[in-house]
Amino acid sequence: MKKQLTLAITLATLSSAAMADFVYRTPAGMQVGSAQSEEGGAPAGGHSSTCGSAVIGDQCSIEGQDVYYVGDYSGERLYMALANESGGFEAGHYNYSTAATTTDGAANSRIAFDAIFSGQGIFNPIDGYTNNAYLQCMNRGSNWFIPSREQIKAMSDNLQVLDGGITPFGINNVYYMSSSQRDANSYYATHGHHGGYSWNYKNGIEALRCFAKDEEGKLLATGPNNNVAQIGTNGLVYSSYTASSTYGSDVPAGAFDGFQYQHANPEDGAVSGRQARGIWFSTGAYPKWIQVDFGEGKKVKATGMAFNNRYANEGFAGRPELIRNATVQISDDGVTFTDHESVTDLSQDSNVVWNFSSVAEARYVRLQVESNWGGSYLHVGEIQIFE
């Protein structure tokens, strides 16, 4: 049963409309208090050229996406997306404690994301469930997160005092999911209008509005090597990966999915499913290349790469199909590429890390393979790019 919690308000002071909005749920419940808007409503306030100069209610842009500045909390400026996320999203990592705070949504989201990525608990993408709220918000960019319980309340309090109130911002008269954990199986939710607190099970759905910080940050990293190039993170999709040639269904995205060749389980966790057989396979003359497009308005600041080699990983060290000599090339337009750094006689071990001597900063990162260890075939199990 869902319980009503309060802070600075009591049940007796709640309006009849607020009480009517309150819905009791079972652990398997998928019910939302009332229909949520998928639109942001009419623009409120002006549009500021920089988020740092915006006043409460103004729009500005973070990572190429328009946001509302919704005031400060604990000395930090808060911004939110213009609309609720469309569809129903679960919190994931059910039956797993992430010890999340009630105040810092960015930190909470990072902890929860790591838990999901490593396969902790149930109801997470690795178990085949992809409607995860943390992936939905954090995939917007490095500065995005699910707000904490108190950050949602601060947003509500700050917008309510504006002329026209909170309605023009598309905040509904329902509870919103927060990143603040109540216990291993539930999270706190904060009401969009009156700011009261409630809770829901992690497989229960509430309205979701993503928040952001206005700061220069690294891309969202996953796994032990802090990979920023895995499909399903940082806005990367199937078409983000291209190559000079591909054999059969072994597409470029297969080298960035977190899976080894035909393995059912990811090597170090994954946020998306295996792409075909989980490798990039290429034939023909050298050089060959494979590249990642991080998207318009984004640049990776790569400090190295890691390779999880299919054959070596399965106990067949020394196979000739593995990368031997290669060059990292970078570009901002996808047309003109500049050599950044080369490596020769790359190890054929199962997990190889190549640390660059200088940072490769660009929208496009291409790995050009000049040769393998013999023959024309090239097998690449996994490529990771880290900052």
Buried (B, 14 or more C-beta within 10 A) or exposed (E): EBEBBBEEBEEEEBEEEBEEBBBEBEBEBEEBBEEBBEEBBEBBBEEBEEBEEBEBBBBBBBBEBBBBBBBEBEEBBBBBBBBBBEEBBBBBBBEBBBEBBBBBBBBBBBBBBBBBBBBBBBBBBBEEBBBBBBBBBBBBBBBBBBBBBBBBBBBBBBBBEBEEEBBBBBBBBBBBBBBBBBEBBBBBBBBBBBBBBBBBBBBBBBBBBBBBBBEEBEBBBBBEBBBBBBBBBBBBEBEBBBBBBBBEEBBBBBBBBBBBBEBEEBBBBBBBBBBBBBBBBBEEEBEBBBBBBBBEEBBBEBBBBBBBBBBBBBEBBEBBBBBBBBBBBBBEEEEEBEEBBEBEEBBBBBBBEBEBEEEBBBBBBBBBBBBBBEEEBBBBBBBBBBB
